[in-house]
Amino acid sequence: METAARTAPAVIVAIDGPSGTGKSSTSKAVAAQLGLSYLDTGAQYRAITWWMVHNGIDTGDASAIAAAAGKPDIVSGTDPADPTITVDGTDVAGPIRTAEVTAKVSAVSAVPEVRARITELQRSLAREAVGGIVVEGRDIGTTVLPDADLKVFLTASPEARAARRSGELKGSDVHATREALVKRDAADAGRKTSPLAKADDAVEVDTTDLTLQQVIECVVTLVGEKRAGQ
């Protein structure tokens, strides 16, 4: 796999879409299969949100968030087999997935200073990825890496997304999860800075009726076609 990654052209793949579309599972698997680095940008926004909560910053106060945006040291590991994330040297892979962080991440992510800080982190990681990288998020193809070699936008029905997310969050209520997803979509799509949006040149893949393996195969095929045309 490493040999293939060295001999094939380096490729930057942007995978965007709302929660519950299979973004993370697809992105990690595609990166692993093709020998590419992998970056979960949502984890970075969760990490800075966790830091704000952990340090007593009022996440309802945009000016307070903006003033603190440059303080935490966020480090993302880009191995798809073991993606890591630390804040000030502390492993936060678990803590950033709590309900409290989930409830506050949209508000923190909407602050322009936060987006500027995290976007620069993301761009530097993409630049440093020697063989290429799969970057997943909500504004990768539109804002973070507008010159990405391949842009994919994953979609799925709210019902399918809620069912998947409820499966991930064991025992959670599907209806409540659906309502939370729809609310998060509205917040992400409606924010002024780098909203959730499909890039004009992105390939849209509706995952509602596809298995995870089918989605992975679809994206791997798209990467192969892109590389063949380079």
C-alpha positions as CSV (number, residue, x, y, z in Angstrom):
1,M,0.0,0.0,0.0
2,E,2.8,2.4,0.8
3,T,4.5,1.6,-2.4
4,A,1.3,2.3,-4.3
5,A,1.0,5.6,-2.5
6,R,4.6,6.5,-3.5
7,T,4.3,5.7,-7.1
8,A,0.8,7.1,-7.7
9,P,0.4,10.9,-8.0
10,A,-0.3,12.6,-4.7
11,V,-3.9,13.4,-4.4
12,I,-5.9,15.6,-2.0
13,V,-9.5,14.4,-1.5
14,A,-12.1,16.6,0.2
15,I,-15.2,14.8,1.6
16,D,-17.9,17.0,2.9
17,G,-21.5,16.5,4.1
18,P,-23.7,16.7,7.2
19,S,-23.5,14.3,10.1
20,G,-24.7,10.7,9.7
21,T,-23.8,10.4,6.0
22,G,-20.9,8.0,6.6
23,K,-18.2,10.6,6.2
24,S,-15.8,9.5,8.8
25,S,-16.1,5.7,8.2
26,T,-15.8,6.3,4.4
27,S,-12.9,8.8,4.7
28,K,-10.9,6.6,7.0
29,A,-11.4,3.5,4.9
30,V,-10.6,5.2,1.6
31,A,-7.4,6.7,3.1
32,A,-6.3,3.3,4.5
33,Q,-7.0,1.5,1.2
34,L,-5.1,4.0,-0.9
35,G,-2.2,4.7,1.5
36,L,-3.2,8.3,2.2
37,S,-3.2,10.4,5.3
38,Y,-6.6,11.2,6.9
39,L,-7.9,14.2,8.7
40,D,-11.2,14.5,10.7
41,T,-11.7,18.3,10.7
42,G,-14.9,17.9,12.9
43,A,-12.7,16.5,15.7
44,Q,-10.6,19.7,15.6
45,Y,-13.7,21.9,16.1
46,R,-14.8,19.6,18.8
47,A,-11.4,19.8,20.4
48,I,-11.4,23.6,20.5
49,T,-15.0,23.5,21.9
50,W,-13.9,21.0,24.6
51,W,-11.1,23.4,25.5
52,M,-13.5,26.3,25.8
53,V,-15.8,24.3,28.1
54,H,-12.9,22.9,30.1
55,N,-11.5,26.3,30.7
56,G,-14.7,28.0,31.6
57,I,-15.1,30.1,28.4
58,D,-18.7,31.2,27.9
59,T,-19.6,29.4,24.6
60,G,-22.6,31.8,24.2
61,D,-20.2,34.8,24.1
62,A,-18.7,35.0,20.6
63,S,-16.2,37.7,21.7
64,A,-14.9,35.6,24.5
65,I,-14.5,32.6,22.2
66,A,-12.7,34.8,19.6
67,A,-10.3,36.1,22.3
68,A,-9.4,32.6,23.3
69,A,-9.3,30.9,19.9
70,G,-5.5,31.1,19.6
71,K,-4.7,29.6,23.0
72,P,-5.2,25.8,22.8
73,D,-2.5,23.7,21.1
74,I,-4.4,21.2,18.9
75,V,-2.5,18.4,17.3
76,S,-4.1,15.9,14.9
77,G,-2.6,12.5,14.0
78,T,-3.3,11.6,10.4
79,D,-2.9,7.8,10.4
80,P,-6.2,6.4,9.2
81,A,-5.7,3.3,11.3
82,D,-5.2,5.4,14.4
83,P,-6.4,9.0,14.1
84,T,-5.4,10.9,17.2
85,I,-6.2,14.3,18.6
86,T,-4.7,16.1,21.6
87,V,-5.2,19.5,23.2
88,D,-2.2,20.9,25.1
89,G,-0.8,17.4,25.2
90,T,-4.0,15.7,26.5
91,D,-5.7,13.0,24.6
92,V,-9.2,14.2,24.0
93,A,-10.5,11.6,21.5
94,G,-13.1,10.5,24.1
95,P,-14.0,13.7,25.8
96,I,-14.8,15.6,22.5
97,R,-17.6,13.2,21.8
98,T,-19.7,14.1,24.9
99,A,-23.2,15.4,24.6
100,E,-22.1,18.7,26.1
101,V,-19.5,19.3,23.4
102,T,-21.9,18.1,20.7
103,A,-24.5,20.7,21.8
104,K,-22.0,23.6,21.8
105,V,-19.7,22.8,18.8
106,S,-21.9,24.6,16.2
107,A,-21.8,27.9,18.2
108,V,-18.1,27.7,18.7
109,S,-17.5,26.7,15.1
110,A,-19.4,29.7,13.8
111,V,-17.0,32.3,15.3
112,P,-14.7,33.6,12.5
113,E,-11.6,33.6,14.6
114,V,-12.1,29.9,15.4
115,R,-12.6,29.0,11.8
116,A,-9.5,31.0,10.7
117,R,-7.4,29.2,13.3
118,I,-8.6,25.7,12.5
119,T,-8.6,26.3,8.8
120,E,-4.9,27.2,8.9
121,L,-4.2,24.0,10.9
122,Q,-6.1,22.0,8.3
123,R,-4.2,23.6,5.3
124,S,-0.8,23.0,6.9
125,L,-1.6,19.3,7.5
126,A,-2.7,18.9,3.9
127,R,0.5,20.6,2.7
128,E,2.6,18.3,4.8
129,A,0.9,15.0,3.6
130,V,3.5,13.6,1.2
131,G,1.5,11.0,-0.6
132,G,-1.8,12.8,-0.3
133,I,-4.7,13.1,2.2
134,V,-8.4,12.5,2.6
135,V,-9.9,15.5,4.5
136,E,-13.4,15.2,5.8
137,G,-15.6,18.0,7.1
138,R,-18.3,20.5,6.1
139,D,-16.4,23.3,4.2
140,I,-13.3,21.5,2.9
141,G,-14.2,21.7,-0.8
142,T,-15.6,25.2,-0.6
143,T,-13.3,27.0,1.8
144,V,-10.4,25.0,3.3
145,L,-9.1,23.2,0.2
146,P,-10.9,24.8,-2.8
147,D,-8.1,23.4,-5.1
148,A,-8.5,19.8,-3.9
149,D,-8.0,17.2,-6.6
150,L,-11.3,15.5,-5.9
151,K,-14.3,16.8,-4.0
152,V,-17.1,14.5,-2.8
153,F,-20.3,15.6,-1.1
154,L,-22.1,12.9,0.8
155,T,-25.8,13.1,1.5
156,A,-28.5,10.9,3.0
157,S,-32.1,11.3,4.1
158,P,-32.5,12.6,7.7
159,E,-34.2,9.3,8.6
160,A,-31.2,7.2,7.4
161,R,-28.7,9.6,9.1
162,A,-30.6,9.5,12.4
163,A,-30.7,5.7,12.3
164,R,-27.0,5.5,11.8
165,R,-26.2,8.1,14.4
166,S,-28.5,6.4,16.9
167,G,-26.6,3.2,16.2
168,E,-23.4,4.9,17.0
169,L,-24.8,6.5,20.2
170,K,-26.0,3.3,21.7
171,G,-29.6,3.5,23.1
172,S,-30.3,7.0,21.8
173,D,-33.8,7.9,20.6
174,V,-34.0,8.0,16.8
175,H,-36.6,10.8,16.7
176,A,-34.6,13.0,19.1
177,T,-31.4,12.2,17.1
178,R,-33.2,13.2,13.8
179,E,-34.3,16.5,15.4
180,A,-30.8,17.2,16.6
181,L,-29.3,16.5,13.2
182,V,-31.8,18.8,11.4
183,K,-31.1,21.5,13.9
184,R,-27.3,21.1,13.5
185,D,-27.7,21.2,9.7
186,A,-29.6,24.5,9.9
187,A,-26.9,26.0,12.1
188,D,-24.1,24.8,9.9
189,A,-25.7,25.8,6.6
190,G,-26.9,29.1,8.0
191,R,-23.7,30.4,9.6
192,K,-22.0,33.4,7.8
193,T,-18.5,32.0,7.9
194,S,-17.8,28.9,5.8
195,P,-21.3,27.4,5.9
196,L,-22.0,23.7,5.1
197,A,-22.3,23.8,1.3
198,K,-21.6,21.6,-1.7
199,A,-18.8,22.9,-3.9
200,D,-19.9,23.5,-7.5
201,D,-17.4,20.9,-8.8
202,A,-18.1,18.3,-6.1
203,V,-19.4,14.9,-6.9
204,E,-22.6,14.3,-4.9
205,V,-23.1,10.8,-3.5
206,D,-26.4,9.9,-1.9
207,T,-25.7,7.2,0.7
208,T,-29.2,6.6,1.8
209,D,-29.6,3.2,0.1
210,L,-25.9,2.3,-0.1
211,T,-23.9,0.1,2.2
212,L,-20.7,1.6,3.7
213,Q,-18.7,-0.7,1.5
214,Q,-20.5,0.6,-1.6
215,V,-19.8,4.2,-0.6
216,I,-16.1,3.4,0.0
217,E,-15.8,1.6,-3.4
218,C,-17.5,4.6,-5.1
219,V,-15.0,7.1,-3.7
220,V,-12.0,4.8,-4.4
221,T,-13.2,4.6,-8.0
222,L,-13.5,8.4,-8.2
223,V,-10.0,8.8,-6.8
224,G,-8.7,6.3,-9.3
225,E,-10.3,8.2,-12.2
226,K,-8.9,11.4,-10.9
227,R,-5.4,10.0,-10.7
228,A,-5.7,8.5,-14.2
229,G,-6.5,11.9,-15.6
230,Q,-3.6,13.7,-13.8
